[in-house]
Amino acid sequence: MKIIREIPWASLLLLLGGYTIFGHFLADVTSPRLALTIAAVTAFGAALVFMHPLTGLGKLIEGRFKSDTLVILSLVLFAGFISILLNWFKWFMPIFMILSCETLARIDLKAARISESATCFWLTFSAWLGLGLGWIIGVWELS
């Protein structure tokens, strides 16, 4: 019972709510089952990535920008990404919300000293439960 009290329920409920909103959003696409399957696999992948966050990203970026041409090319690609992001704002906003909620839940789980495998379980469980609830709510609203 002590482990149940140590779990950061507020962060996990926030993550559940974020995935519920995204699942509701996916119920309205042309192929909801395929989209839901891809979202569930991606949610599991995100939970695995959040087990070991990118800690050496600074070293990776530092070694890449030795040429001015690469810096300009990177800026052009970044500007292109931003224009796509703003054009498809309806799709990217829930994704950023989910990544923020998942980051908060991961930080809270780490602060509570929950093991990495249990963290992956809780993040995946919250994601799949939220996607399922959102999809059910979305299908119920559409019928």
C-alpha positions in Angstrom: 0.0 0.0 0.0 3.0 2.3 0.5 3.7 2.2 -3.2 0.2 3.4 -4.0 0.6 6.4 -1.8 4.0 7.3 -3.4 2.6 7.5 -6.9 2.0 11.0 -8.1 -1.7 10.7 -9.0 -2.1 14.3 -10.0 0.5 14.1 -12.8 -0.9 10.7 -14.0 -4.4 12.1 -14.0 -3.2 15.1 -16.0 -1.5 12.7 -18.5 -4.7 10.6 -18.6 -6.7 13.7 -19.4 -4.3 14.8 -22.1 -4.5 11.4 -23.8 -8.3 11.4 -23.4 -8.5 14.6 -25.3 -6.2 13.2 -28.0 -8.2 10.0 -28.2 -11.4 12.0 -28.6 -9.7 13.9 -31.4 -8.6 10.7 -33.1 -12.2 9.3 -33.1 -13.1 11.9 -35.7 -10.4 11.0 -38.4 -11.2 9.0 -41.5 -9.5 5.8 -40.2 -9.8 6.0 -36.4 -8.7 2.4 -35.6 -5.5 2.9 -37.5 -4.9 6.2 -36.0 -5.6 4.9 -32.5 -3.2 1.9 -33.1 -0.5 4.2 -34.2 -1.1 6.5 -31.2 -1.0 3.6 -28.8 2.3 2.3 -30.2 3.7 5.8 -30.2 2.6 6.3 -26.5 4.5 3.1 -25.6 7.5 4.4 -27.5 7.3 7.7 -25.7 7.2 5.9 -22.4 10.3 4.0 -23.3 12.1 7.2 -24.5 11.2 8.9 -21.2 12.8 6.1 -19.3 16.2 7.3 -20.5 15.9 10.9 -21.6 18.4 12.5 -24.0 21.1 13.6 -21.6 23.9 14.0 -24.2 22.0 16.2 -26.6 24.3 19.1 -26.1 27.3 17.1 -27.2 25.4 15.9 -30.3 24.5 19.5 -31.3 27.9 20.9 -30.4 29.7 18.7 -32.9 27.3 19.3 -35.8 27.6 23.0 -36.3 31.2 23.4 -37.4 30.2 24.9 -40.8 28.2 28.1 -41.6 26.5 26.2 -44.4 25.1 23.6 -41.9 23.9 26.4 -39.6 22.0 28.2 -42.4 20.6 24.9 -43.6 19.5 24.0 -40.1 17.8 27.5 -39.7 16.0 27.0 -43.0 14.8 23.5 -42.0 13.7 24.9 -38.6 11.8 27.7 -40.3 10.1 25.1 -42.5 9.2 23.0 -39.5 7.7 26.1 -37.8 5.6 26.9 -40.8 4.3 23.4 -41.0 3.6 23.5 -37.2 1.6 26.7 -37.5 -0.3 25.4 -40.5 -1.2 22.2 -38.7 -1.7 23.8 -35.3 -4.8 21.7 -34.6 -2.7 18.5 -34.7 0.5 19.7 -33.0 -1.1 21.4 -30.0 -2.4 18.1 -28.4 0.9 16.5 -29.1 2.8 19.2 -27.3 0.3 19.0 -24.4 0.8 15.2 -24.1 4.6 15.5 -24.2 4.5 18.2 -21.5 2.2 16.0 -19.3 4.4 13.0 -19.9 7.5 14.9 -18.9 5.8 16.2 -15.7 4.6 12.6 -14.9 8.1 11.3 -15.5 9.7 13.9 -13.3 7.2 13.2 -10.5 7.7 9.5 -10.8 11.4 9.9 -10.6 11.1 12.2 -7.6 9.0 9.5 -5.9 11.8 7.0 -6.5 9.7 4.7 -8.6 11.7 2.2 -10.6 12.2 2.6 -14.4 10.1 -0.4 -15.3 7.3 0.7 -13.0 7.6 4.2 -14.5 7.2 2.8 -18.0 4.2 0.8 -16.9 2.4 3.8 -15.3 3.1 6.1 -18.3 1.9 3.4 -20.8 -1.1 2.5 -18.7 -2.2 6.1 -18.3 -1.7 6.7 -22.1 -3.6 3.6 -23.2 -6.4 4.2 -20.7 -6.7 7.8 -21.8 -6.7 6.9 -25.5 -9.3 4.3 -25.0 -11.6 6.6 -22.9 -11.2 9.4 -25.4 -12.0 7.2 -28.4 -15.1 5.7 -26.6 -16.3 9.3 -25.8 -15.6 10.4 -29.4 -17.4 7.4 -30.9 -20.3 7.9 -28.5 -20.6 11.6 -29.5 -20.5 10.8 -33.2 -23.3 8.3 -33.1 
